[in-house]
Amino acid sequence: MREPEHLRAVQRFVRNELLGHETELDTRAEMPLPLYSRFAETGLMNWWLPKEQGGLGFTLEDGVRIVNALSYGDAGVAFTLFIPVLTTSMVTLYGDDELRSRFLDPLMAGNGYAATLGSEHAAGSELARIATTARRDGDELVLDGAKAYSTDSDFAQFLVVVARSAESPDDYLAVVVPRDTPGITVDKRWEMVGLRSSATYQVSLSGVRVPAANALRGHGLRLLEVGLNASRILIATTAVGISRRARDLCLEYARTKQVKGAPLISNAVFAGRLAQIEMQIEVMTNQCLAAAREYDAIMARPDAAEEFLRQGTMKAAMTTKMFCGQTGWQVVSAASEMFGGLGYTYEMPVQKLLRDVRYVSIVEGGDDVLRELLFARHVVPVSKRA
Ligand SMILES: Cc1cc2nc3c(=O)[nH]c(=O)nc-3n(C[C@H](O)[C@H](O)[C@H](O)COP(=O)(O)OP(=O)(O)OC[C@H]3O[C@@H](n4cnc5c(N)ncnc54)[C@H](O)[C@@H]3O)c2cc1C
């Protein structure tokens, strides 16, 4: 079956801008790289934004196919382009009409970026311990605090900041903040091990004032949980693209490498290893698509915002990210071994894949944290839950 035009446009972008450009993509060049504006020329920036906001209204299943194609070329590029979905899905579901049109319409029109400021150093994954505060002052909210990691935030149009209410510390807010609001300082860009074509920053907030109406409707930490569903499924998907690339690099190498007087590609041990990888890619792909369809089915409901809140972290989003993080790591590790000593050098792109795939099991909840959540919410019978 012929692929839809938008997917062919993504594949052309991958061929023209990413494949063969690994060295440039793996340096810490100024962001956003010029290639991002060339992606915008495809018309696909923020492909998931709803049609009501002038967006394309693509489903998460479409997103899985796009991210799979992009991350075959470069996972950092894929991550930069899709991570705003975390921010915008909170605004789409829990912002009122005015907030949605004030922030999402210009985002779509301007091919812009949006970023989420959740994580803090001291709190770690225990987000209930975050120290950033939102203080009410008349018709305004005043934000103060320090956020440890935030991807795309330096060049974003707007941010969603998760903060604790200064007046009532058990309450949390998710607040939409224009990036150019006074008081926002980007302290540094992290030197990351992988995904080096993306940029993640440490940001501080000092007396940042926004209208109180910029707070999204609902408990900030719960809204963040909902937002993470889509991005966790797409993070998992990058492991699929990376694994497909690793497989193809192995095939390419095995055509030229001689073992016992014959090309490696005709060796039974090699064939067995590649078949194992193919099985892992197939199952990861299907899992990402299934999780995305589950998400899309909720998104299509008239009560999507309430249903997402009822479910919180979707079981499928957690398990898909965990499974793909672990499986992608196994695939790329096996692939790097296939190059012998060369696989451990910077001469071979497989080393970049190894660094890139590592993030899947770390970002948006490490496996220990997700295992704990999975156990508490889905292993322990409902009747025995605390
Ligand atoms: C490239 C990148 C991009 C990022 N982008 C963003 C972003 O845009 N916005 C944002 O808000 N954040 C972002 N983050 C933060 C990211 O989501 C967190 O780093 C990640 O969730 C891990 O949390 P942590 O760093 O607080 O580590 P911690 O959770 O503190 O983990 C440290 C250690 O403690 C252990 N641990 C923690 N909790 C438990 C537990 N309950 N049981 C057992 N062990 C536990 C972990 O397993 C680990 O060994 C980004 C991070 C990176 C690396």
PDBQT file of the ligand as one rigid body, heavy atoms in Angstrom, charges set to zero:
ROOT
HETATM    1  C1  LIG A 401      17.270  14.685  27.474  1.00  0.00    +0.000 C 
HETATM    2  C2  LIG A 401      16.329  15.030  28.601  1.00  0.00    +0.000 A 
HETATM    3  C3  LIG A 401      15.228  15.816  28.344  1.00  0.00    +0.000 A 
HETATM    4  C4  LIG A 401      14.343  16.166  29.378  1.00  0.00    +0.000 A 
HETATM    5  N1  LIG A 401      13.308  17.017  29.118  1.00  0.00    +0.000 NA
HETATM    6  C5  LIG A 401      12.479  17.398  30.124  1.00  0.00    +0.000 A 
HETATM    7  C6  LIG A 401      11.441  18.353  29.901  1.00  0.00    +0.000 A 
HETATM    8  O1  LIG A 401      11.254  18.865  28.773  1.00  0.00    +0.000 OA
HETATM    9  N2  LIG A 401      10.665  18.731  30.947  1.00  0.00    +0.000 N 
HETATM   10  C7  LIG A 401      10.833  18.210  32.201  1.00  0.00    +0.000 A 
HETATM   11  O2  LIG A 401      10.096  18.582  33.102  1.00  0.00    +0.000 OA
HETATM   12  N3  LIG A 401      11.799  17.286  32.439  1.00  0.00    +0.000 NA
HETATM   13  C8  LIG A 401      12.623  16.870  31.431  1.00  0.00    +0.000 A 
HETATM   14  N4  LIG A 401      13.616  15.949  31.671  1.00  0.00    +0.000 N 
HETATM   15  C9  LIG A 401      13.720  15.322  32.998  1.00  0.00    +0.000 C 
HETATM   16  C10 LIG A 401      13.431  13.817  32.982  1.00  0.00    +0.000 C 
HETATM   17  O3  LIG A 401      12.089  13.543  32.708  1.00  0.00    +0.000 OA
HETATM   18  C11 LIG A 401      13.931  13.238  34.297  1.00  0.00    +0.000 C 
HETATM   19  O4  LIG A 401      15.341  13.400  34.312  1.00  0.00    +0.000 OA
HETATM   20  C12 LIG A 401      13.567  11.773  34.457  1.00  0.00    +0.000 C 
HETATM   21  O5  LIG A 401      12.189  11.627  34.627  1.00  0.00    +0.000 OA
HETATM   22  C13 LIG A 401      14.299  11.165  35.638  1.00  0.00    +0.000 C 
HETATM   23  O6  LIG A 401      14.021  11.909  36.800  1.00  0.00    +0.000 OA
HETATM   24  P1  LIG A 401      15.182  12.538  37.695  1.00  0.00    +0.000 P 
HETATM   25  O7  LIG A 401      16.226  13.097  36.810  1.00  0.00    +0.000 OA
HETATM   26  O8  LIG A 401      14.509  13.417  38.649  1.00  0.00    +0.000 OA
HETATM   27  O9  LIG A 401      15.864  11.308  38.404  1.00  0.00    +0.000 OA
HETATM   28  P2  LIG A 401      15.375  10.578  39.721  1.00  0.00    +0.000 P 
HETATM   29  O10 LIG A 401      13.963  10.162  39.600  1.00  0.00    +0.000 OA
HETATM   30  O11 LIG A 401      15.750  11.372  40.903  1.00  0.00    +0.000 OA
HETATM   31  O12 LIG A 401      16.250   9.260  39.656  1.00  0.00    +0.000 OA
HETATM   32  C14 LIG A 401      17.556   9.157  40.214  1.00  0.00    +0.000 C 
HETATM   33  C15 LIG A 401      17.713   7.752  40.764  1.00  0.00    +0.000 C 
HETATM   34  O13 LIG A 401      16.770   7.517  41.806  1.00  0.00    +0.000 OA
HETATM   35  C16 LIG A 401      16.046   6.321  41.529  1.00  0.00    +0.000 C 
HETATM   36  N5  LIG A 401      14.653   6.443  41.957  1.00  0.00    +0.000 N 
HETATM   37  C17 LIG A 401      13.865   7.545  41.873  1.00  0.00    +0.000 A 
HETATM   38  N6  LIG A 401      12.613   7.263  42.330  1.00  0.00    +0.000 NA
HETATM   39  C18 LIG A 401      12.639   5.946  42.697  1.00  0.00    +0.000 A 
HETATM   40  C19 LIG A 401      11.675   5.066  43.225  1.00  0.00    +0.000 A 
HETATM   41  N7  LIG A 401      10.425   5.489  43.483  1.00  0.00    +0.000 N 
HETATM   42  N8  LIG A 401      12.050   3.792  43.489  1.00  0.00    +0.000 NA
HETATM   43  C20 LIG A 401      13.312   3.377  43.262  1.00  0.00    +0.000 A 
HETATM   44  N9  LIG A 401      14.261   4.158  42.731  1.00  0.00    +0.000 NA
HETATM   45  C21 LIG A 401      13.934   5.427  42.452  1.00  0.00    +0.000 A 
HETATM   46  C22 LIG A 401      16.102   6.172  40.011  1.00  0.00    +0.000 C 
HETATM   47  O14 LIG A 401      15.896   4.843  39.584  1.00  0.00    +0.000 OA
HETATM   48  C23 LIG A 401      17.501   6.639  39.732  1.00  0.00    +0.000 C 
HETATM   49  O15 LIG A 401      18.384   5.585  39.985  1.00  0.00    +0.000 OA
HETATM   50  C24 LIG A 401      14.544  15.636  30.673  1.00  0.00    +0.000 A 
HETATM   51  C25 LIG A 401      15.666  14.850  30.935  1.00  0.00    +0.000 A 
HETATM   52  C26 LIG A 401      16.567  14.551  29.917  1.00  0.00    +0.000 A 
HETATM   53  C27 LIG A 401      17.758  13.694  30.227  1.00  0.00    +0.000 C 
ENDROOT
TORSDOF 0
